[in-house]
């Protein structure tokens, strides 16, 4: 994820219907950085959603790029 801005970017991953969730380590945002930080998460679900937010007044962020790497975990549904 390539994000620039001011403040701290808090991130969370949710499963379908918000049954499971995982909080990621926050990004300390800067207007320009030569190092792109990486956040890895192991989250095995059929579908997932991301929440990214700032919580303080005058904090802002801009997402330039999101790269998602996946790998096959199961080859069929249970019972099929």
Beta strands, then each sheet from edge to edge (+ up, - down):
strand 1: 2-15
strand 2: 21-23
strand 3: 27-29
strand 4: 48-53
strand 5: 60-65
sheet 1: 2+ 1- 3+
sheet 2: 2+ 1- 4+
sheet 3: 2+ 1- 5+
end
